[in-house]
Amino acid sequence: MPPPASSPGLPQAASTKGRGTIWVIDSRLARHAREAFDDGWDDGWGDGWGDGRGEEAGIREPVRPVTRVVEESAGSILSANDSPDIGFELSVNPYRGCEHGCIYCYARPTHAYLDRSPGLDFETHIVAKVNAAPRLRQALARPSYRPRPLVIGSVTDAYQPAERELRITRSLIEVLAECGHPFSIITKSSLVERDLDLIAPMAAQGRASVHVSITTLDARLARLMEPRAAAPHRRLRTVETLAKAGVPVGVSVSPVIPFLNEPELERILGAAAAAGAGSAFSVVLRLPWEVGPLFQQWLEQHEPEKARRILARLREMRGGRLNDSRFGTRMTGTGVWAQLLRQRFDKACARLGLNRERRPMDFGGFRAPRQAAGPCGAGQGELF
């Protein structure tokens, strides 16, 4: 059951504009449990000025949580994947956390490893791996390295707002382009268009593809579920821009949430195909660890009339639970409804031409990059 409004860690104001949640939910790894106590001094609200002037005028506004970007020097940058449900073997994540604030994000629990809340902290405390490109160069230059399918942004959006200034993702693509290493990107951001000068030539060589995540065509629902991601119409324009530039572009209709965005499934696929997408995939909503209570609270606040039906259908597809982490079923669910959903998806893709075979990536042109001298693990450069 979703937590009541008086639960410890749940603010009086259950939401604020531009945030998926403002609940600083304790993580499963927290050393101490917190219990709310009202001493009459701080109720989580401010006056908009911070010096009491607003309150004197009778104005009380919720304190808007600000985003803080913390720079980090990563020890390593390549992450291996051993799940048979996912079609890539390596991933690179230039950031930890994601300011897009998608309430359903399966990556929220990873913030627990930073001793941060998977709730509000996940979308306001962003860690930027500022040495990501040198670390990638170092990893690809190892004599034992062999190129494998690689995705940029598996547990964060590589083109979230911080990327506009920091350009870490672009620096990663520059390394991959230099050594001819194939890669794929998945994003909700139109900022990916900025790097078409790097992505398009790689795509022409069979070494780059992009998937744009489109969860809904309803602008209101998108603002609530994905408050700082690009609007649905803007994502469709990005699909069109990528396709016209010759980049193989697919669409991810994920997560599929019964009775919420599930009725839009065929319309989303149709809009994506019309914009130039050539492939598609979808994943049924997953609610691992802290994502479960966060999503339940969000439902009670924004979709109270649908909440019970949505949760009941999710349990039906997850063996009576809200999450099933088993390989082979965690992405699709089980049962009659999951089968019907898969049939709808497959038939729509076949009708719209979104079931085409993806162009195989060309790994034959990979050449190990030269390492530059420096503190991030450099070797000796070439003399000539």
Secondary structure by P-SEA (a helix, b strand, c coil): cccccccccccccccccccccccccccccccbbbbbbbccccccccccccccccccccccccbbbbbbbbbbbccccbbbbccccccccbbbbcccccccccccccccccccccccccccccccbbbbccaaaaaaaaaaacccccccbbbcccccccccccccccaaaaaaaaaaaaacccbbbbbcccccccccccaaaaaaaccbbbbbbbccccaaaaaaaccccccaaaaaaaaaaaaaaccbbbbbcccccccccccaaaaaaaaaaaaccccbbbbccccccaaaaaaaaaaacccccaaaaaaaaaaaaccccccccccccccccccaaaaaaaaaaaaaaaaacccccccccccccbbbbbbccccccccccccc
